[in-house]
Amino acid sequence: MVDLNDRVADLAIMATLHRYRVFETAHGIAAIAWSGDAVTAFRLPGETARDAEWSLLRRLPDAVAGDPPPAIAAVIADAIRYFAGEPVDFDAVAIDLGEQEPFFAQVYHRVRAIGRGETMTYGAVARDLGAGPEAARAVGQAMARNPIPLIVPCHRVLAAGSRVHGFSAPGGALAKVRMLEIEGVATEPPPAAQTAFEF
């Protein structure tokens, strides 16, 4: 006879289980993880499926590959369309960021409201949240730790003077520039890394 308490416990575990899927886009191989109908992690396109999977599993080591439910399949389809250059809006996508520092949670909420083709600076995000200019660095840290890039569009947050600076996703700052170009935002290319000293 099945113990009802054991069955309830099994259902609770299944509800919190993270699943993931690796998929191809026009810009490379991406990965998404979910729990229920909420996205819990996203990896921007990189060169290989192995890299995308490894990057995602660093954040969610217990996640298992699986078939996405309809809500997540729709997000995957929209991400494929996005990287093919189609206008896509991720505002209504359910997300679960897990435990976050309160300020980081506020930053992610504010950044989700930055529309396609728009940008803000780290300092402007901090000001919108009622914080002083010293909080711009904390906004940058939140963007660097963003578990769901694209859906929480950290690529739309720029350095002072609207400069493209730093991006921890595959491809670095050039990936950020490409995403902004997909959205019709003209940017200056990021400065080349210094390869030699000149005196």
VOGU-3710 file (C-alpha; in Angstrom, 3 decimals, decimal comma):
1> mvdlndrvad> 0,000/0,000/0,000  1,350/3,454/-0,936  1,891/5,795/1,995  0,118/9,090/1,278  2,830/11,086/3,077  5,525/9,502/0,885  3,517/10,354/-2,244  3,114/13,988/-1,137  6,866/14,177/-0,436  7,624/12,725/-3,891
11> laimatlhry> 5,363/15,317/-5,548  7,054/18,135/-3,613  10,480/16,946/-4,773  9,282/16,726/-8,384  7,852/20,250/-8,182  11,257/21,692/-7,185  13,307/19,546/-9,559  15,245/21,543/-12,116  15,163/20,299/-15,687  17,112/21,727/-18,596
21> rvfetahgia> 17,320/21,699/-22,364  20,173/22,664/-24,692  19,084/24,161/-28,014  20,493/25,749/-31,140  20,059/29,376/-32,187  21,367/31,457/-35,080  24,141/32,696/-32,746  25,190/29,358/-31,267  24,076/26,825/-28,669  22,044/28,056/-25,682
31> aiawsgdavt> 20,626/26,321/-22,605  17,626/26,876/-20,365  16,599/25,398/-17,010  13,204/25,449/-15,347  11,216/24,306/-12,376  7,519/23,924/-13,074  6,684/26,678/-15,562  9,325/29,136/-14,277  12,718/29,695/-15,903  15,481/29,282/-13,313
41> afrlpgetar> 18,597/29,659/-15,464  19,533/30,615/-19,010  22,843/30,450/-20,845  23,361/32,692/-23,828  24,552/31,069/-27,057  28,093/29,780/-27,149  30,112/27,588/-29,455  29,211/24,088/-28,295  26,400/22,181/-26,618  28,915/20,865/-24,102
51> daewsllrrl> 29,905/24,418/-23,073  26,250/25,490/-22,716  25,387/22,436/-20,655  28,478/22,728/-18,453  27,828/26,412/-17,799  24,220/25,766/-16,828  25,070/22,787/-14,617  27,625/24,869/-12,694  24,664/26,865/-11,378  22,258/23,925/-11,053
61> pdavagdppp> 24,373/20,784/-10,587  21,350/18,607/-9,770  19,382/19,577/-12,897  18,496/16,808/-15,308  17,831/17,002/-19,028  14,176/16,806/-19,927  11,371/17,714/-22,261  10,078/21,229/-21,595  6,464/21,868/-20,670  4,518/24,096/-23,098
71> aiaaviadai> 5,358/27,357/-21,280  9,097/26,629/-21,426  8,899/25,331/-25,006  7,395/28,729/-25,894  10,347/30,530/-24,246  12,793/28,360/-26,217  10,941/29,138/-29,459  11,003/32,856/-28,620  14,732/32,746/-27,847  15,381/31,103/-31,215
81> ryfagepvdf> 13,298/33,808/-32,891  15,133/36,529/-30,923  18,566/35,388/-32,068  17,234/35,153/-35,630  16,514/38,900/-35,385  12,770/38,861/-34,764  11,256/41,256/-32,222  10,434/39,209/-29,136  9,233/40,312/-25,704  10,107/38,235/-22,619
91> davaidlgeq> 8,219/40,414/-20,100  5,549/37,812/-19,320  7,935/34,884/-18,862  7,659/33,404/-15,361  11,041/33,343/-13,626  12,401/31,981/-10,371  15,665/33,636/-9,363  15,988/31,640/-6,141  17,480/33,269/-3,061  18,849/36,725/-3,879
101> epffaqvyhr> 20,217/39,632/-1,891  17,323/42,126/-1,531  19,101/44,824/-3,571  19,922/42,356/-6,356  16,260/41,266/-6,482  15,256/44,938/-6,885  17,835/45,388/-9,640  16,552/42,358/-11,561  12,969/43,575/-11,234  13,932/47,048/-12,528
111> vraigrgetm> 16,051/45,713/-15,389  13,194/43,495/-16,600  11,277/46,710/-17,313  13,914/48,001/-19,773  12,270/47,544/-23,145  13,687/46,228/-26,389  15,845/48,876/-28,052  16,308/50,790/-24,785  19,344/50,969/-22,514  20,198/52,321/-19,070
121> tygavardlg> 23,464/52,845/-17,248  24,388/51,091/-14,022  24,118/54,468/-12,271  20,654/55,159/-13,697  19,392/51,791/-12,441  20,804/52,603/-8,986  19,112/56,045/-9,008  15,785/54,518/-10,053  16,027/52,300/-6,986  16,673/55,288/-4,715
131> agpeaaravg> 20,338/54,459/-4,175  23,316/56,767/-4,521  25,976/56,662/-7,232  28,077/54,315/-5,113  25,416/51,634/-5,736  26,265/51,543/-9,468  28,989/49,010/-8,644  26,440/46,789/-6,869  24,181/47,020/-9,947  27,134/45,845/-12,038
141> qamarnpipl> 27,693/42,931/-9,644  24,026/41,974/-9,920  24,278/42,033/-13,715  27,411/39,844/-13,616  25,557/37,285/-11,453  22,293/37,417/-13,405  21,140/33,784/-13,656  18,683/34,478/-16,482  20,299/36,759/-19,089  18,129/37,733/-22,071
151> ivpchrvlaa> 14,959/37,270/-20,000  16,406/39,590/-17,335  18,037/41,732/-20,042  21,358/42,655/-18,460  22,735/43,338/-21,956  20,659/46,555/-21,908  22,605/47,947/-18,932  25,680/49,917/-19,945  28,576/51,676/-18,247  28,706/55,446/-17,762
161> gsrvhgfsap> 28,590/57,310/-21,057  26,571/54,408/-22,506  29,768/52,441/-23,079  29,699/48,679/-23,523  31,793/47,360/-20,700  32,161/43,885/-19,281  29,807/41,015/-19,980  30,344/37,616/-18,405  28,344/35,642/-20,997  30,005/33,651/-23,799
171> ggalakvrml> 31,583/36,077/-26,244  31,996/38,790/-23,602  31,342/42,398/-24,570  31,054/41,523/-28,266  28,068/39,282/-27,448  26,469/42,249/-25,668  27,056/44,434/-28,731  25,508/41,783/-31,022  22,419/41,495/-28,820  21,975/45,262/-28,770
181> eiegvatepp> 22,414/45,347/-32,561  19,704/42,678/-32,900  17,466/45,133/-31,025  18,458/48,077/-33,226  20,693/49,815/-30,689  23,805/51,325/-32,251  26,878/50,929/-30,055  30,546/51,608/-30,268  32,526/48,361/-30,389  34,187/47,596/-27,044
191> paaqtafef> 37,843/48,552/-26,819  40,287/45,839/-27,839  42,046/44,111/-25,005  45,478/45,550/-24,374  48,070/43,218/-25,852  51,219/45,295/-25,410  52,513/48,170/-23,337  53,497/51,357/-25,110  55,511/54,020/-23,323
//
